[in-house]
Amino acid sequence: MIKLTDIAYVRSGVADLDAATRFAAEIVGLELAAPTEAGVSHLRADHRHHCLALVEGPSGVISSGFTVAGSGALAAAETELERSGIAVRRGSAAQARSRRAREFIAFDDPFGNRIELVSQQESTSRPVAFTRPAGITEFGHLCLDAPDVHEAHRFWSTHFNARVSDWIGDSACLMRIDPVHHKLAVFRGDEPGVCHMNFQVACIDDVFRNWNFLIEHGAEIEMGPGRHPQSTAIFLYFLGPEGFTYEYSFGVRRIEDDAAWVPRTFDPNEAGSIDMWLGPVRRVSSQAQLRPDAAARREPGRAQPGTAQSGTAQPGTAQPGTAQPGTAQPGTAQPGRAGRKPARIGGPAS
């Protein structure tokens, strides 16, 4: 079994790099790292050199990254995946440098999500120079889309050390790789992609200050503020450029005793199963996964030839700010909770 030690990054292709970078820095509040690579913006939230890389090119998710313990663990993971019949590509030195890792491998999950495992992700000791006081403490979790969350759980729990914390019917599987309730979530979606990227904040006041800030600056609130019963986290989802959804949350549950924890199942049709505060719920917008050939166009070097197929992935040509196939269409920015779109069953949970 492959041991994932943490989440590493999300790598997203953007047609308008300047607009996406401004939003991530000035609205979300992330630090924009000093530019070292044309056409790539690296954004920082914690000890990592970056957790979000915006890459100029076709719009869509390029990859989602996880860390392993070191070069030996990465080589063992490569061997194990290949023995399981999964096509694996080893990245070039230039590609690893863009990810601020010593080396990495890439493969597709059964649904077409591009996953990367990295060794020796670069850390920075200097405190994060946040662009604004959003209260961000760390990159909290990432959420992928798949048409069958039970099959997704089977994949992640068979090959990796992911353990289910809770289910939301057939709509979502929330998985942990450490004591945090979930670092990885998979939501039901017609096509592969990233449902959202989460940032933890320091206190409940930060959630509400950010809510007011986002409204004041015309950002679209997709859901919240509210509180998820699964992780107990107080959440706020909002839409960024090119269909990329961000989340702030505070108060996530920790599961310190694996043996004692029994996963629960929540009915997504029951009131309060998504938001304990009974606010409006909806399926937030996802950014579609790019096909490998489209993603490779803006890489600093092509990956070694491989045979991985992801024929169901979207080409990633949706216009900035629009929802991707298989997601609810986002409405216009609202001044608050009232007046938003009717609830859609199976919204995100954190």
N, C-alpha and C positions, 0 to 999 in steps of 0.2 A: 504494500500500500504506500502511496506517495504522500508524504507529510507536507502540507502547506503550512508555512509559518506565519504568513500574513497576506493581506491584500497589498498590492503594489501600486497600481495606477490604472487609469482609463486613458486610452489613446483614441482621439476622436478627429475625424477628418472634417474640415470646415471650408466652405466655399468662400466665406468672407472672414479671413483670419483676423483682421483688425477689429471687426465688430464683435466677434466671439471672444477675443482677448480682452477687449474693454469691458464686456459684461462680466467675465470671470474675475477680473481684477477689481473693477470699480463698483460692481453691483454685488457679486458674491462675496468679495473681499479678500480673495487669495493674493498671495505675493507673486508677482511676475518675476521670474528668475532672469538674470542678466542674459541677453541673447547670445547664443554661441552657434546657432544653426539657422540658416536661412529657411524661412517658411515654417518654423516650428516655435510655438510658445509653450514654455514649461511653467506650470503654476504650482505653487507650494502651499501646504496647509499645516505641516507638522515637521517632524525630523527628517522626512524624506526630501531628497533634492526636488522632487515634484511628485504629485499624485495625479495630475491631469496634464496631458500633452495635447495641444491643439495643432493639427497638421494641415497646412494649406493644401487644398485639393478637393476631390469629390466629397460631398457631405455624407457622413455616416460613421458608425463605429468602426475603428480599425482593429482594436484588440482590448482585452481586459487582462491585467497582469496580476500574478500572485508570486510570492517569494518562496523559495526552498532554502534549506540550511546552507548549501554551499555547492561547489563544483561537483563533488562526489554525489551529492543528492540529486543534482540536476542530471548527471549522466545516468544514474540509476532510474530516474523518472523517465528519461528518454527510452531506455531499454524496456522498461515495463510497459510503456504505452505502445511501443512498436510490437512487442509480443502479444498485445491485446488486439492487434490489427488496426491501430490508429496511426495514420500517417503523420510523421513529425518532421518539422523543418527546423534546422539550427540556424539562428540568425548570424549575420556577418558581424565583424568587429565594428563597422560603422553603425549598423543598426543597434548593436548593444550600447554603443556610446550615446546614441540618441535617447535611449531608455535609461541612461545613467546606471547601467549594470555591467558586470564583467562579462556575462554571457547569458544567453536565453535560448529557449526552444519555443516553437509555436505549433499549435494543432487546433483542429476544430472539434467542438463537442458534437454529439450526434445531431444537433439541430442547426448547426452552421455558425454558432458563436465562435469567434476566434479567441483562443485562450493562449496566454504566454506565461511560462514559468521562468523566473529570473534568479540568477545567483549573484550575490553581493550587490544588491541595490544600494546606490550611493546615499549616504546620510549627510546632513549638514548640522554642525553644532551651533551655529549662529541662530539666535531667536528669529522666528518668522517675522518679516517686516510686512504685516498685513496692510492692505491698501486702505481699509477702513475698519473701525472697531466692531466687527460682526460677532466677536466672541468665539470664533472657531478654535477648537482644541485639537482636532485631528480629522483625517479621512476616516469615516466611520464604517461604511459598507458600500457594496455595489450590488445592483440588481439586474439580472439577465432575463430575457424573454425566451420562452420555449412553449411549443404547443401542448406538451404533456409534462406537468410538473412532477408526476410520480416517476416517469422515465428519467427526468433530469436528476431527481434524487438518487435513483439507482446508479446513474453514471457517477455522480460526485461521491457517493458513499462507498461505491465499489472500488474505484480507482484512487480515491483520495480520502483524507481523514475528516471529511465533512460529516457532521452529525445533525440530524434534524432536531430543531428545537420546538417548532410548532408548524401546524398545517392550517391553511385557510381553505378548507374544502379541497376542491380540485383546482383552485385558483392560484395558490401560492405555497411554496415550501421555503421555510426560513431555516438556514443552516449556520452552524458555528464551526470554527476551526480553532477556537480558544475560548476562554470563559464568556466573552461577549455573546449575548443572545443570538445574534447573527452578524457575520461579516459578509455572507453571501446569501442572497435571496434569488429565487427563480419564480417569475410570475408567468401565468399563462398568456401567451401572445401568439398570433398567427405566424409571425416571422421572427427570426433571431434578431437580437438587438440589446441595447441597454435601456432598461426601464427608468432608472434614475441612479444618481451618485449622491451619497450622503456625507454630510459633514456634521460632526458633533460640535455642540456649543457648550459654553461653561455653565450656564444657568438658564432657568426658565425665562428670566427677564430678557436674555439675548434672543430667544425665539420671538417674543412679542415686539422687541425693538426692531428686529429684522423685518417682521411683518409690516410694521408702520413704514420702515424705510423702503421696502419693495413697493408698497402701494404709492408712496410719495413719488417714486421714480418710474411709475408706470409699468412695473413688471407684472406679468400675469400670474396670479396666485392660482395654482391648480387644485390644492386641497390644504385645509387647515387654516389656523392652528387647531390641532386636535390632539388626542392621545390614543395610541395603539394599545389594545389590551394584551397583545402577545408579548411585546418587549417593555411595556409601560412607558415608552418614549413619547414625549411631547413633540409633535412634528409640524413641519411647514414645508410644502412642496411648491416649487415655482418653476416656470418655464424660461429657459434661456434660448439663445439663437439656435437655429437649425434643428429644432425639435429635441434639444437636450434638456432633460429635467434634473434640477438640483433639489436637494432636501437639506434643511437644518433640523436637528433634533437634539433633545436633552433628556437624560434620565434613563438610558437604556439598561435593561436588566442584565445582570451577570449570572451565569450558571456555574457555580464553583464546584458543585458535586455532580459529576456526570452520571454516576451510578444511581443517584436518587431522582434525577430529573426524568419525568415521563412526558413525552411530547403530547401536546393537546391538539384537538381539531376544532376549528371555529367554522360555523356556517356563515358564508359570506352574505347570505340573504337576511341574516338576523340583524336587527338594529343593534348598534354598538359593537359589532364584530370587527369593524375597521376603525371606528372612532368612538371611544368610550364617552365622549362628550356629545355624541349624537349630532355632529355637524354633517353637512352635505359631503358625500363621498363620491369619488369617480376614479376611473382608470386613468392615471396620468399618462402624458405623451411619452412614447419611446423613440429613441433614435435607432434607425435600422442598421443592421450589420452590413458593412461593405463586403462585396466579393473580394477574395484575395488578390485578384489581378488589379482591381481598382485601388485597393489599399496600397499595393506595392508601387504604384506610380510615383508616390511622394516619399518613398523611403530613401535614405541615404545610400542604400545598396540593396540589390535584390536578394531575397532569401534563396538558399540553395534549392534547387529543383526538388519538388515533391509531388505527391499524387493526391494530396488531400482534396476532397471535393466538398463544396458547400453550395450545392445547386439551388437550395431554397433561399439563400441569402438575397437581400435586396441590393440593387446596384447603387443605392445611396445617392439618388439624384433629387430627393425632395427639396423644395425650396426652403430657405431659412425661415424658421419660425412656424413651420407647419408640422402637423402630426405625421407620423410615419404609418405605413400600412399596418392594419391590425390594432390601431389604438383609437381611443376616442378623440374627436376633433376638439382642440382646445378652444375655449371661448375667448372673448376679449377680456382685457384686464378689468378687475372689479375693485371697487373701493373698499370691499370688506367681504364678509362671509355671505351676506344676503345677495340674492339675485343671480347666483351662479347656476351652471347647468344642473339638470336633475341628476340624481345619483346613478352611477353605473355600478353594478355588482362586481365585487372582486377587486376593489381598489388596493393600492399599495398598503403594506403594513411594515412597520419597523420595529 
